[in-house]
Amino acid sequence: MKQVFACTTAALVALILPAMASAAPNGYRTEPMSGTDFEVIPRTDQFIDGYWCAAADFARRKLGAGWQQPIYVLRGYGPSVTTGRRTAVQFTLKMPTDVPQQGSNPFSPFKVGDSMSVQGANARCGYVPFFRN
């Protein structure tokens, strides 16, 4: 009986850990798109700092980026390519080469090519807004 319980527990842990691995501490979800590209998907609230915080967490823990490594916006708000959710922001550890010169939303807080160091993005993890957007 103890062996069955141990095997069942091990199987449950093996199923749960991968799902937890892509969850940032602030509730945003991160999904890899390639070895350097990933997207951040909000669960409910869509605070700008939450996207950067989740990007820093993923870059450090999953991609092994150093604190001074820049994180670049690969694509601003748009549909998720990994989950099909309505809103996601794509980030990369490589400087985007095909930065569109026009057609981007001038009011969007995420413009292709914008960057922040992992450390700077991580510093946004403690921000708790007083209002909801």
LUMNU-375491 format. One line per 5 residues: number of its first residue (from 0); their letters; for each residue x, y, z of C-alpha. Coordinates in steps of 0.02 Angstrom, whole numbers, plus 50000, padded with zeros to 5 digits. Example, Ala and Ser with C-alpha at 12.3 -4.5 7.8 and 13.67 -1.06 7.14 Angstrom:
2
0 = as = 50615,49775,50390 | 50684,49947,50357
This chain:
133
0 = mkqvf = 50000,50000,50000 | 50143,50119,50041 | 50220,50085,49870 | 50057,50129,49781 | 50043,50291,49881
5 = actta = 50225,50336,49843 | 50202,50302,49657 | 50040,50401,49651 | 50121,50547,49743 | 50271,50545,49626
10 = alval = 50158,50543,49474 | 50056,50690,49538 | 50213,50791,49575 | 50279,50754,49401 | 50117,50820,49326
15 = ilpam = 50102,50974,49436 | 50281,51039,49432 | 50289,51079,49245 | 50128,51180,49260 | 50197,51275,49409
20 = asaap = 50363,51305,49324 | 50287,51425,49198 | 50194,51528,49329 | 50279,51687,49384 | 50267,51740,49567
25 = ngyrt = 50142,51876,49523 | 50018,51761,49437 | 50070,51795,49258 | 50107,51644,49150 | 50262,51629,49042
30 = epmsg = 50280,51513,48894 | 50437,51482,48790 | 50429,51511,48603 | 50612,51471,48566 | 50779,51466,48657
35 = tdfev = 50777,51656,48681 | 50597,51709,48646 | 50450,51692,48764 | 50283,51769,48799 | 50201,51830,48957
40 = iprtd = 50015,51799,48975 | 49914,51882,49114 | 49787,51780,49211 | 49675,51923,49265 | 49752,52093,49298
45 = qfidg = 49860,52168,49162 | 49980,52284,49251 | 50131,52339,49150 | 50250,52301,49293 | 50180,52125,49305
50 = ywcaa = 50233,52086,49127 | 50411,52147,49160 | 50419,52055,49326 | 50365,51891,49246 | 50489,51918,49103
55 = adfar = 50632,51943,49227 | 50582,51788,49325 | 50575,51680,49169 | 50738,51749,49099 | 50830,51713,49261
60 = rklga = 50756,51546,49312 | 50721,51463,49145 | 50844,51542,49023 | 50988,51571,49145 | 51006,51756,49105
65 = gwqqp = 51119,51864,49212 | 51058,52017,49306 | 51129,52137,49176 | 51060,52042,49026 | 50938,52152,48928
70 = iyvlr = 50762,52091,48899 | 50685,52161,48739 | 50504,52180,48687 | 50482,52069,48535 | 50298,52110,48511
75 = gygps = 50179,52219,48610 | 50002,52173,48658 | 49927,52039,48547 | 49854,51865,48550 | 49957,51727,48630
80 = vttgr = 50038,51611,48503 | 50069,51475,48634 | 49903,51471,48726 | 49776,51559,48616 | 49733,51683,48754
85 = rtavq = 49676,51854,48698 | 49819,51957,48771 | 50005,51924,48784 | 50169,52018,48766 | 50319,51935,48685
90 = ftlkm = 50496,51961,48749 | 50668,51904,48691 | 50846,51903,48754 | 50911,51951,48581 | 50896,52126,48511
95 = ptdvp = 50756,52123,48382 | 50824,52157,48208 | 50662,52188,48115 | 50593,52332,48216 | 50444,52408,48127
100 = qqgsn = 50466,52595,48099 | 50281,52631,48083 | 50114,52555,48119 | 50144,52523,48304 | 50024,52595,48432
105 = pfspf = 50105,52753,48501 | 50003,52735,48661 | 50058,52556,48697 | 50177,52537,48844 | 50264,52395,48751
110 = kvgds = 50353,52448,48592 | 50459,52327,48491 | 50641,52350,48537 | 50608,52428,48709 | 50722,52348,48837
115 = msvqg = 50761,52335,49020 | 50893,52236,49113 | 50838,52080,49206 | 50880,52172,49367 | 50776,52324,49319
120 = anarc = 50629,52216,49268 | 50645,52115,49428 | 50635,52276,49529 | 50457,52297,49464 | 50401,52140,49555
125 = gyvpf = 50363,52233,49716 | 50247,52362,49641 | 50065,52345,49695 | 49949,52469,49609 | 49817,52560,49707
130 = frn = 49693,52555,49565 | 49639,52428,49437 | 49649,52461,49250
